[in-house]
Amino acid sequence: MDLSNMLTKYKSEEDLNSKTRPYFNHSVEFKKNYSEKERTKTLEKAGLNVFCFPAEMITGCDFLSDSGTTTMTNKQWASLLLGDESYGSNRGYFELMHQIRKTFGDGFFNDPETCNPNAFIFHQGRACENALFSTIGRMGKDLIIPSNGHFDTTEGNIENNHIKALNLFSSELKDPKSKFNFKGNMDTLRLKKLIKDSKNKIPLVYLTITNNTGGGQPVSMENIKEVSRIVHDANIPYSLMHVGLQKTLGLFKDMREHTIKKKL
């Protein structure tokens, strides 16, 4: 059998849109098998509410979350044993601080006595959101925070601080027949109109990547750049949030500067 000749009839690996990475499965935990009837009955009882449907009944993994649902690598398992479990200022803190400075610049983690803008590390996204939006909520009334799709805890923290969380979903997301690859994009036309009509009410604009509220849809680099241009032209702070981590690096720096300006 001439396999080399056979391969010429198919696309080269380099031409494929996506390629799998070779790996070994390190650890798999098996769950109880539930029948189709059992799952259907539970789903009807839950009223199609994913928060009320038991994760253990889902075949595969918990599709409600994208956090901690994959097999870890051998290096990740080894790192658990090398971790410094000190309550504060452990080795991991300084390693992360160094990497953030390396990636985003030296403007972060300034010494307290300098009174310069700073960045803060939180143990979890929800706690970070609460600190961020409780600070923003004190900046004024009738504030609006637009996004391509607010994650549920993010929206909860925003509205708990009396701020309106506005979803600017892309038109492609609402079209079931659309085969567009980046349905998680923000509707930039609506964003421009919102800024034109209510600029003084918008303390910040952020993109959630991926857009989990929109079904886990991806966001294109083109959309990220376009939103950035629109927001920066309007002199409004701009942030990217990754669901599961809710990274808000740089946002406290911008918000502190804007809060100081408002006080002045």
N, C-alpha and C positions, 0 to 999 in steps of 0.2 A: 504493500500500500504506500503510495507516494503522498505522505502527509504534507510535505512542503508545498507541493503543487496544489493540494486541496486548500491550504490556508490562503492562497492567493485569491481565492474566490470570495473571501470574507474581508470585512473591514480590518485594517491594521489596528492593533491595540492603541496606537497613538491617535487614531482618528475617532475613537469612542468618546462619547460625552462624559462618561464616568467609568472608572476602573476600580475594581476591588483591590484592597491591600492585603497581601498574604499575612496570615496570623494563626496563632494557636488559641483555642478556647481554653481559658485558665480554670474557670469554675462556673458550673451551671447548677442552679437550684430548681428542682422540679416542683410543680404545683399540682394540686388535685385537678382532675379532669371534670369539667362540668358539661352537661349535655346542652344541646342547642335549645331544648325546651326550658331547661333550668335558667339559662342565661336570658332567654326571651321573657320569661315570667318575672325575673328580677328587674329587667329593664323596664317592663311595663309598670311595675311597682314603684320604681325610681322616677317614673314620669320623664324619661329621657334625660334626667339630670345626672351628668357625669360625676358630680360630687357625691351622689347618693348610691352610685353603683360600686360594689366592692371590687377593688383592684385585683384581688386574687381570682375572681371569676373571669377575668379577661385572658384569653389565650395569647400567650407571648409575653407582654409586659403591660405596665400601666401607661396607657396612651394619654392620660390626663397630664402627665408630667414628662419633661425631657431630661430630668435630673436623676442621676444615679440609676439608670435603667439598663446600663450596658455592662458587659464583663470588663473588669479592670485588667490592665496590663501587668506583667510581672514586675515592672519597675514601679508601678503605682502601689502594688502590694508591699514591695520592699520599702518604699518610702514611708509607709505607715509605721514601720518599726524604727525608722530613723528620725521620726518627728520629735520635736521638743514640745512637751506638753505643759511647759510653764504657763501659769495663768496670764501673765502679761510680759510684753517685750521679749518674747522667745526668739529663737533663731529664725523661725519662719517669718516673723514680722519684719526683721531686718533684711532678709532675702527678698521679700515682696517689695519692701520700700525701695531697695536698690534697683529692682527690675522696673518698677513704676517710673523712677527717675530716669532710668536708661531709655525707657520707651517714650515717655511723655515730656521729659525735660526736667530741669533742676528747679522749676517753680513750685514743686510739691514738697511737702514735709519740711517746711522751714522751721527753724528753732522758734519756740514761743515768744522769746524776748524780742524778736525782730518785728513782731506785729504785722508780718506779711501774710497774704492769703495762704491757706493751707489745704491739704487733703487729709481725709480720715479713712481708716480701714474699719469696716464693720464686719461682724461675724456672719451676717446674713443679709440678703437683699431687703427683706421686709423691715428690719430695724433701720437700715440705711434710708429706705423710702420714708419712714415715719419721721426721722430726723430732718430729712431734706424738705418734705412738704409742710411740716409744722413750722419750719423756718420761713418758707415762701408764703405760707398762709398769713403771716404777720405783716406782709408787705402791702396789703391793701384788700379791698372788697371787690366782689364780682369778678374775680380773676378766672382766666381760662387757660388750660394747658392742653394744646393739641398734640396728637400723636397719630401714627399710622394704625395703631391699635393698642389700647391700654391693657396691659396684663391685669388680671383680676385683683391681685394684692396692691398693685400700683394704683389702679383706679380707686380702690377702697381707701388707701392712704390719702389720695388727693381729695376725694369728696369728703372724707372725715375731717379735713381741714378747711371745709367750706369753699373749695375750688371746683370749678366745672371741668370734668375730664371729657374732652371732645375727641371722638374717633374720626379721622379723615381717611376712611378706607378707600382704596383704589377702585375705579369703576370696574376693572377686570375681576376683582374679587367677588363682585355681586353677580357676575355673568357665569352661570353654570356651564355654558358652552365654550367659554374662552379657554384657550390653550396657552395663554401667556405664562411665561416661566417665572415672573416675579409679581405674583398677586399680592404680596405683602407690602408693596410700595405705598407711599403716602400720596394722596391726591393733591398735587402741588397747585392746581388751579384753585381749589377750595382754600388751601393754605394762604395763597396770595390774597384772596378776597377777605379772609379772616383778618389777616394782618392789616390790610387797608382799612377795614371797618372798625377793628378793635385792638389796634397795636398796643395801646396803653394798658390793656387788660391782660396781656400775655407776658408772664414773667419768664417763660422758657418754652422751647419746643424740643421734643425728643422723638427719636425713632426706636422702636422695639425690634430687635433682630434676634431670632426670627419672629414673625408676627404670629404669635401663638393664639391670640384672640381671633385672628383671621384664619385659623386652621393650621398654624405652623408654616405659613407661606414665607418664602424667602424675599429679601429686599435686594434690589440691584445696586451696584456701585454707582451707576448713573443717577439713580434716585437719591442715594445718600448725598452725592455731590450737589445735586440740584437743590435739595432741601437746605443744605449747608449754605449755598449761595444766597438763597431767598432770605434765610434767617439772619445771616451775618450782615446782609445789606440793610436789614431793618434794625441792626444792633440789638438783637435778642439772643440770649444764651442758648446754646445748642448742645444736646447730649445724645449719645448713643447708649441704649440699654440692652444688655444681653439677658434674656429671660433665663432665670436660674441663678444668675450671678448679679443681675441688676447693677452693672458697673456704672457709677456716676462720677468717675474721676474727672476732675476739672470743673465739675458743676458747682461744688461748694466754693471754689475759687471765684468763679464768675458771679455766683449769687451774693457772696460776701461783698464784692466790689459794688454790685448794683444796690445792695442794701445800704452801704455806706453813702453812696451817691444820693439815695432817696432821703436819708437822714439829713444830709447837708443841704 
